[in-house]
């Protein structure tokens, strides 16, 4: 007699999408019930229930982190307004969009990514400091090394996507002039 096999997709979901360590006992119990005559629909419902319960347990066990993330994300609009004022003051948007095609898009994406990364890193630092202070394991040297280790990544990213393309902008302005017209022919540069 051939053994019935449970739906492979549901088994894969149970093994790979359940938060935490895979529960071999639960998988064994579900397989046993399925082989004793339960339907494939029953097996799928049990798998979805196990994944949902596992996700709920993870949310409950990380409620402090989720609360901080929700409160910190409420500050994002204010941060974006501050950064928009900074961008307008230094006229970064016009400088970026005057570049040739690939550099303008890359520069704009780099500016957005840099702005968002700074906000996210500030939130991480503000969360980690009180957490380490409460655990009495706050070591300023270790924390500052961690933050400083990530700063070169941001600097390289901003330099590669925002500052270096400015060289091409300067060359483009020298060739076409400020208004975007070829200096020797008077035809617009499209």
C-alpha positions as CSV (number, residue, x, y, z in Angstrom):
1,X,0.0,0.0,0.0
2,X,1.3,3.4,-1.0
3,X,1.6,6.1,1.7
4,X,-0.2,9.3,1.2
5,X,2.0,12.3,0.9
6,X,0.9,15.7,2.3
7,X,0.8,18.7,0.0
8,X,4.5,19.5,-0.7
9,X,4.0,23.3,-0.8
10,X,2.3,23.3,2.6
11,X,5.0,21.1,4.1
12,X,7.7,23.5,2.7
13,X,5.8,26.5,4.1
14,X,5.7,24.8,7.5
15,X,9.4,24.0,7.5
16,X,10.6,27.4,6.1
17,X,8.0,30.1,7.1
18,X,7.3,29.2,10.7
19,X,9.2,31.7,12.9
20,X,11.8,30.3,15.3
21,X,13.3,26.8,15.1
22,X,11.4,24.2,13.0
23,X,9.2,22.2,15.3
24,X,9.8,18.6,14.3
25,X,7.3,17.2,16.7
26,X,4.5,19.4,15.2
27,X,5.5,18.3,11.7
28,X,5.4,14.7,12.8
29,X,2.0,15.0,14.4
30,X,0.6,16.7,11.3
31,X,2.0,14.0,9.1
32,X,0.6,11.3,11.3
33,X,-2.9,12.9,11.3
34,X,-2.7,13.4,7.5
35,X,-1.8,9.7,7.0
36,X,-4.6,8.6,9.2
37,X,-7.1,10.1,6.8
38,X,-7.3,13.8,7.2
39,X,-7.7,15.8,4.0
40,X,-5.2,18.0,2.2
41,X,-7.4,21.0,3.0
42,X,-7.2,20.2,6.8
43,X,-3.4,19.9,6.5
44,X,-3.1,23.3,4.7
45,X,-5.3,25.0,7.4
46,X,-3.2,23.5,10.2
47,X,0.0,24.7,8.5
48,X,-1.4,28.2,8.0
49,X,-2.5,28.2,11.7
50,X,0.9,27.1,12.8
51,X,2.6,29.9,10.8
52,X,0.1,32.5,12.1
53,X,0.6,31.4,15.7
54,X,4.3,31.5,15.3
55,X,4.2,35.0,13.8
56,X,1.9,36.2,16.7
57,X,4.3,34.8,19.3
58,X,7.2,36.6,17.6
59,X,5.3,39.9,17.5
60,X,4.4,39.6,21.2
61,X,8.0,38.7,22.2
62,X,9.3,41.7,20.3
63,X,6.6,44.2,21.3
64,X,9.1,46.8,22.7
65,X,11.0,46.9,19.5
66,X,7.8,47.2,17.5
67,X,6.5,50.0,19.6
68,X,9.8,51.9,19.3
69,X,9.8,51.3,15.5
70,X,6.2,52.6,15.3
71,X,7.0,55.7,17.3
72,X,10.2,56.4,15.5
73,X,8.6,56.0,12.1
74,X,6.1,58.8,13.1
75,X,9.0,61.2,13.0
76,X,9.8,60.3,9.4
77,X,7.6,63.1,7.9
78,X,9.4,65.7,10.0
79,X,12.8,64.3,9.0
80,X,11.8,64.5,5.3
81,X,10.7,68.1,5.7
82,X,14.0,69.0,7.4
83,X,15.9,67.3,4.6
84,X,13.8,68.9,1.9
85,X,14.6,72.3,3.4
86,X,18.3,71.3,3.4
87,X,18.0,70.2,-0.2
88,X,16.3,73.4,-1.2
89,X,18.8,75.6,0.6
90,X,21.8,74.1,-1.2
91,X,19.9,73.6,-4.5
92,X,20.8,69.9,-4.7
93,X,17.8,68.9,-6.7
94,X,18.7,71.3,-9.6
95,X,22.3,70.3,-9.5
96,X,21.4,66.6,-9.7
97,X,18.8,66.9,-12.5
98,X,21.2,68.9,-14.7
99,X,23.5,65.9,-15.0
100,X,23.4,63.6,-17.9
101,X,20.9,60.7,-17.8
102,X,22.4,57.9,-15.8
103,X,24.1,60.2,-13.3
104,X,21.0,62.2,-12.6
105,X,18.9,59.2,-11.7
106,X,21.7,57.6,-9.7
107,X,22.4,60.9,-7.9
108,X,18.8,61.4,-7.0
109,X,18.5,57.8,-5.7
110,X,21.7,58.2,-3.8
111,X,20.4,61.3,-2.1
112,X,17.2,59.6,-1.1
113,X,19.0,56.5,0.1
114,X,21.4,58.6,2.1
115,X,18.7,60.6,3.7
116,X,16.8,57.5,4.7
117,X,19.8,55.6,5.9
118,X,20.8,58.5,8.2
119,X,17.3,58.5,9.7
120,X,17.3,54.7,10.2
121,X,20.8,54.7,11.7
122,X,19.8,57.4,14.1
123,X,16.8,55.3,15.2
124,X,19.0,52.3,15.7
125,X,21.4,54.2,17.8
126,X,18.6,55.8,19.9
127,X,17.2,52.3,20.5
128,X,20.4,50.6,21.3
129,X,21.8,53.1,23.8
130,X,19.0,52.8,26.3
131,X,18.8,49.0,25.8
132,X,22.5,48.7,26.6
133,X,22.2,51.1,29.5
134,X,19.4,49.1,31.0
135,X,21.5,45.9,30.6
136,X,24.5,47.7,32.2
137,X,26.6,46.7,29.2
138,X,26.9,50.1,27.6
139,X,30.4,50.4,26.2
140,X,30.7,53.7,24.4
141,X,33.8,52.6,22.6
142,X,32.1,49.5,21.2
143,X,29.0,51.4,20.2
144,X,30.9,54.2,18.5
145,X,33.1,51.7,16.6
146,X,29.9,50.1,15.4
147,X,28.4,53.4,14.2
148,X,31.7,54.5,12.8
149,X,32.1,51.3,10.9
150,X,28.9,52.0,9.0
151,X,29.8,55.6,8.2
152,X,32.3,54.8,5.4
153,X,29.5,52.8,3.7
154,X,27.3,55.9,3.7
155,X,30.2,58.2,2.6
156,X,31.2,56.0,-0.3
157,X,27.6,55.6,-1.4
158,X,27.0,59.3,-1.3
159,X,30.3,60.1,-3.0
160,X,29.6,57.5,-5.8
161,X,26.0,58.5,-6.4
162,X,26.0,62.3,-5.7
163,X,29.4,64.0,-5.5
164,X,31.3,62.2,-8.3
165,X,28.6,62.7,-10.9
166,X,29.0,66.4,-10.3
167,X,32.2,66.2,-12.3
168,X,30.2,65.2,-15.3
169,X,27.8,68.1,-14.6
170,X,30.7,70.6,-14.6
171,X,31.9,69.1,-17.9
172,X,28.4,69.3,-19.3
173,X,28.0,73.0,-18.3
174,X,31.4,73.9,-19.8
175,X,30.3,72.2,-23.1
176,X,26.7,73.3,-23.3
177,X,26.5,76.4,-21.1
178,X,24.1,77.1,-18.2
179,X,20.9,77.1,-20.3
180,X,21.7,73.7,-21.9
181,X,22.4,75.0,-25.4
182,X,25.5,74.1,-27.4
183,X,27.8,77.0,-27.2
184,X,28.8,76.9,-30.9
185,X,25.5,76.0,-32.6
186,X,22.7,77.5,-30.5
187,X,20.6,74.3,-30.7
188,X,19.1,72.9,-27.5
189,X,20.7,69.9,-25.9
190,X,17.9,67.3,-25.5
